[in-house]
Amino acid sequence: MPYVRHWLRNSILLFVAAIVLGLVAAHTHVIQPHDLSLDRTIQTNARTGWLNHVMMGVSYCASPVAGVIILVVWSGWLLVIRRRPVRAVATFLVVAIGWNSTQVAKAIVARERPPRQFSLDPEIGSNSFPSGHTAFTVAAAVAAYFLFRESRHRRKVAVIGVFAVLLVAFSRMYIGAHYPTDTLGSVLVAGSAIFFVTGVWNVWLLPRLDRLPLLASFGLAREMEELEEPRGGRRSVPAPARASGGRHRRHAGR
């Protein structure tokens, strides 16, 4: 997982931006009419029988049930099959925290769902802003990029990730479950949480993984040694953090 300088500041700024966007969209008339108009334009001009089923399927692939299954299988595969406990834990944290951070924003913004009469699958659960489905896809795409960022496939993974996020976001508007600003808010909120996770991971969690005995049986020591090997003159695992004026941490390899 890369180390991002000023991760705490970036995390706070993104989260504040998301909350401001959500509050304006939910409780003023500045954005709401445009949100509803774009939703109706998509639903009126794009809906067809076969595409309805496709978009419902896309939406389900990022649903809470499917998301939990994907996360457990993915992390378990990295841990048990690939014997990569560091990557397994990092992937789990990025996806789980990036995804579930939306619950905090939902509680603060408290935006109602789009009109149910226009929805193919009326939501009866949590508030509308931000979209949890989109946030899961953002977090999964970022986690996948982190895994491949030092390989020759990183650009392909990045392109596929962006496409997946756009597809899921479109599906949520298409079926009438979210407004456009809900999906944008998901990118901001999930991004905020991921910035936070990268900072906490490199500063505090990664140096303490050896305190978890369970990980040792899956090759933790070997993977840590691999990560500590110099790559292009930089280290993948940060050296012990040293305070600089109490404000900054030692920069780790990206």
Order of alpha helices (4+ residues) and beta strands (2+ residues): alpha-alpha-alpha-alpha-alpha-alpha-alpha-alpha-alpha-alpha-alpha
